[in-house]
Structure formats: structure tokens, C-alpha cells
Amino acid sequence: MPFSIRPLPSIAFRLPITLVLWIICLTMPAWADFKAGVDAYHRGDYATALRELRPLAEQGDHSAQFFLGVCYANGYGVPKNLELALQWYRLSSDQGNWLAQNDLGVMYQNGDGVVQDYEEAARLYRLGANKGYMVAQSNLAAMYYKGRGVRQDIREAFRLETLAAEQNFALAQRMLGLRYMDGTDIAQDYVQAHKWLNLSAAQGDEDARIFRDELAKEMTLDQIAEAQKLARGWTPKGK
């Protein structure tokens, strides 16, 4: 689903597959077998990747189950099949895999292969968010901003978005910067807005760069210097 800039959306987000695979490699006990599957994936050899990973998934490994969910959801090496994607995501999610919990939440939020259910999406996002997963935190923040599946709570939304941004999640940094710039839900603060947009832009977010440059036209040189100093001194937190 395309991401629009304004109005501030409540779009659900998944991590790029390359970053997802890297995270899984860090969390999976049978890392050698999984690494063989990941290496095959990077070569574009999806048949080998699935051959390595499917037995692990069938043996109950939640990381491999999540990967199969990704493959079926996107048609990587197999025909796209949302029913099977849901099956593997659920198996992984039920074992506490926060990546699966987030992506399953995305499917419920968007109505992909299931009846759209904002409450279930928010529940799943919360599971991942409570484990400190930045993408789930950002997705849950969007639900709180819009009051979808939860009672609207701007303060909680801002808290969650900040947690995600502090973990160096570029999308959350951009959204936080826009909220500081807009000043509708929180006190307007151009210095903080510039800082967060700058951090997001540094990760390649072109929309954040555009907003930062437009914002700079409304700021004094001292404000810009302060924002740049804050960005240079910033370090990520959490997972």
C-alpha cells in the first residue's frame, strides 16, 4: 500500500526482507541451517532457501515459520498464498515471534486474506511493541493516533512513536518530525522537528529530506545549528 505524506496516515509497515533476515539470524537457535537458507535467498535461489527452511518450520522453529509466512505473503519462490502466509505467521506469532506478530497485525489491519479487524491488529502490534520491536511500536502508534482498534490516545501514540524513533527507525523519525513541525497534537518545536527529520533523511528517507529542507526555510540560523548539533550527538536506544 502506498505511503502518503499528509494527512498523517495510520499505514501498517513491515521491515524490508533483507533486514528481517538479518534480525532472524541473530535470534534463531539453528542459525547454521537458517543461514544456509538465507544465503540461498540472497543468491536468488528461492527453491534452495525454502528447502532448507521448511523442515525447520515444520519442526516448530518460529523463525523459520515466520520466513515461510514472508515467502507465501510475497510470492518468494512459491505462488503467493495469503492463506498459507497466515498459517505460518500464526504458528510463529503464537510462539512469541514479534516479527510475525507485527506482520500478522498488518494483514488484519489491511484485510489481507482475512476480514479486516483493527482490534486484532492492535492486539498483535501491542505484543510486538511490548517486546520493544520498533516497527510494531510505530504501527501501534498509528492506531492510537487514529483511534483504530483502540480508544484514541494521542499521548500514548506519541510515546510509542518516540520509542520507535529512538531505536533509529527512519519512518518513525520522519513521523515524529512531522508532528513536531505541525504542532497539532504536541507543542510545535522546529528544532526537534528538524533533528528527527534530519536523522530520518540520513538513512535515505527522501520525504524526510524534503520536509527538513522546507522547514529550514522557516527557521533561524541558530535554530538550525542547534538542531544539527542535537542530531550529531544523538545515539539510538533499545533493540
QUIBEL-V14393 format. One record per residue. N is the residue number from 1. RES is the residue in one letter. SS is DSSP state (A for helix, B for strand, O for the rest). OMEGA is omega in radians with two decimals (NA if undefined). NEAR is the number of other C-alpha atoms within 12 Angstrom. Layout:
BEGIN
<<N,RES,SS,OMEGA,NEAR> <N,RES,SS,OMEGA,NEAR>>
END
This chain:
BEGIN
<<1,M,O,-3.10,15> <2,P,O,-3.13,9> <3,F,O,3.12,15> <4,S,O,-3.06,12> <5,I,O,3.13,19> <6,R,O,0.01,14> <7,P,O,-3.12,16> <8,L,O,-2.97,24> <9,P,O,3.03,27> <10,S,O,-3.08,35> <11,I,O,3.12,35> <12,A,O,-3.02,37> <13,F,O,2.99,35> <14,R,O,3.04,33> <15,L,O,3.00,28> <16,P,O,-3.02,15> <17,I,A,-3.12,24> <18,T,A,3.13,17> <19,L,A,3.09,17> <20,V,A,-3.11,27> <21,L,A,3.11,32> <22,W,A,3.12,24> <23,I,A,-3.12,25> <24,I,A,3.14,31> <25,C,A,-3.14,24> <26,L,A,-2.99,17> <27,T,A,-3.01,22> <28,M,O,3.14,26> <29,P,O,-3.12,17> <30,A,O,-2.96,24> <31,W,A,-3.10,24> <32,A,A,3.12,18> <33,D,A,-3.14,26> <34,F,A,3.14,38> <35,K,A,3.10,29> <36,A,A,3.10,25> <37,G,A,3.14,35> <38,V,A,3.13,35> <39,D,A,3.10,25> <40,A,A,3.11,22> <41,Y,A,-3.11,27> <42,H,A,3.06,20> <43,R,O,-3.07,13> <44,G,O,-3.13,15> <45,D,O,-3.04,19> <46,Y,A,3.14,27> <47,A,A,3.11,24> <48,T,A,3.13,25> <49,A,A,-3.13,31> <50,L,A,3.12,36> <51,R,A,3.11,24> <52,E,A,-2.97,29> <53,L,A,-3.08,38> <54,R,A,3.12,29> <55,P,A,3.11,23> <56,L,A,3.12,30> <57,A,A,-3.12,29> <58,E,A,3.07,22> <59,Q,O,3.05,15> <60,G,O,3.14,26> <61,D,O,-3.01,32> <62,H,A,3.13,36> <63,S,A,3.09,48> <64,A,A,3.09,46> <65,Q,A,3.10,41> <66,F,A,-3.12,47> <67,F,A,3.10,53> <68,L,A,3.07,50> <69,G,A,3.11,42> <70,V,A,-3.11,43> <71,C,A,-3.12,33> <72,Y,A,3.14,28> <73,A,A,-3.04,32> <74,N,A,-3.12,24> <75,G,O,3.10,20> <76,Y,O,3.09,25> <77,G,O,3.10,24> <78,V,O,3.03,23> <79,P,O,3.11,18> <80,K,O,-3.07,20> <81,N,O,-3.08,22> <82,L,A,3.12,28> <83,E,A,3.11,23> <84,L,A,3.07,28> <85,A,A,3.11,34> <86,L,A,-3.12,36> <87,Q,A,-3.11,28> <88,W,A,3.08,37> <89,Y,A,-3.12,42> <90,R,A,3.13,35> <91,L,A,3.13,30> <92,S,A,-3.14,34> <93,S,A,-3.12,34> <94,D,A,3.09,25> <95,Q,O,3.04,22> <96,G,O,3.13,27> <97,N,O,-3.03,39> <98,W,A,3.06,40> <99,L,A,3.11,50> <100,A,A,3.13,44> <101,Q,A,3.12,45> <102,N,A,-3.06,46> <103,D,A,3.04,46> <104,L,A,3.06,51> <105,G,A,3.10,46> <106,V,A,-3.12,43> <107,M,A,3.10,38> <108,Y,A,3.14,31> <109,Q,A,-3.09,34> <110,N,A,-3.07,24> <111,G,O,3.13,21> <112,D,O,3.11,26> <113,G,O,3.11,23> <114,V,O,3.01,22> <115,V,O,-3.13,15> <116,Q,O,-3.05,20> <117,D,O,-3.10,24> <118,Y,A,-3.13,33> <119,E,A,3.12,23> <120,E,A,3.10,28> <121,A,A,-3.14,41> <122,A,A,3.12,43> <123,R,A,-3.12,31> <124,L,A,3.09,41> <125,Y,A,-3.11,47> <126,R,A,3.11,37> <127,L,A,3.11,32> <128,G,A,-3.13,35> <129,A,A,-3.14,34> <130,N,A,3.07,26> <131,K,O,3.11,23> <132,G,O,-3.10,29> <133,Y,O,-2.98,40> <134,M,A,-3.11,41> <135,V,A,3.10,49> <136,A,A,3.10,46> <137,Q,A,-3.13,45> <138,S,A,3.11,49> <139,N,A,3.12,50> <140,L,A,3.08,54> <141,A,A,3.14,46> <142,A,A,3.12,46> <143,M,A,3.12,42> <144,Y,A,3.11,34> <145,Y,A,-3.06,34> <146,K,A,-3.07,26> <147,G,O,3.14,21> <148,R,O,-3.13,30> <149,G,O,3.12,29> <150,V,O,3.03,25> <151,R,O,-3.11,20> <152,Q,O,-3.10,19> <153,D,O,-3.06,21> <154,I,A,-3.13,23> <155,R,A,3.12,18> <156,E,A,3.10,26> <157,A,A,-3.14,36> <158,F,A,3.12,35> <159,R,A,-3.12,25> <160,L,A,3.12,38> <161,E,A,3.12,43> <162,T,A,3.10,37> <163,L,A,-3.14,34> <164,A,A,3.14,40> <165,A,A,-3.13,39> <166,E,A,3.05,33> <167,Q,O,3.08,28> <168,N,O,3.05,33> <169,F,O,-2.97,40> <170,A,A,-3.13,36> <171,L,A,3.12,47> <172,A,A,3.10,45> <173,Q,A,3.10,44> <174,R,A,-3.11,42> <175,M,A,3.11,49> <176,L,A,3.09,46> <177,G,A,3.13,42> <178,L,A,-3.14,43> <179,R,A,3.05,35> <180,Y,A,-3.13,30> <181,M,A,-3.07,31> <182,D,A,3.10,23> <183,G,O,3.14,16> <184,T,O,-3.07,17> <185,D,O,-3.14,21> <186,I,O,3.13,23> <187,A,O,-3.14,19> <188,Q,O,-3.10,18> <189,D,O,-3.08,26> <190,Y,A,3.14,38> <191,V,A,3.10,32> <192,Q,A,3.13,39> <193,A,A,-3.14,42> <194,H,A,-3.14,46> <195,K,A,-3.08,42> <196,W,A,3.09,49> <197,L,A,3.11,46> <198,N,A,3.12,43> <199,L,A,3.10,40> <200,S,A,3.13,35> <201,A,A,3.14,29> <202,A,A,3.09,26> <203,Q,O,3.07,20> <204,G,O,3.13,18> <205,D,O,-3.06,23> <206,E,A,3.11,20> <207,D,A,3.11,27> <208,A,A,3.13,33> <209,R,A,-3.13,28> <210,I,A,3.13,23> <211,F,A,3.12,32> <212,R,A,-3.10,37> <213,D,A,3.08,21> <214,E,A,3.12,19> <215,L,A,-3.10,31> <216,A,A,3.12,28> <217,K,O,-3.12,15> <218,E,O,-3.05,19> <219,M,O,3.02,22> <220,T,O,3.11,15> <221,L,A,3.11,15> <222,D,A,3.11,14> <223,Q,A,3.13,22> <224,I,A,3.14,27> <225,A,A,3.12,19> <226,E,A,3.14,21> <227,A,A,3.13,30> <228,Q,A,3.09,26> <229,K,A,3.11,19> <230,L,A,-3.14,21> <231,A,A,-3.14,27> <232,R,A,-3.11,16> <233,G,O,-3.06,12> <234,W,O,3.04,19> <235,T,O,-3.11,14> <236,P,O,3.13,21> <237,K,O,2.95,16> <238,G,O,-3.05,17> <239,K,O,NA,20>>
END
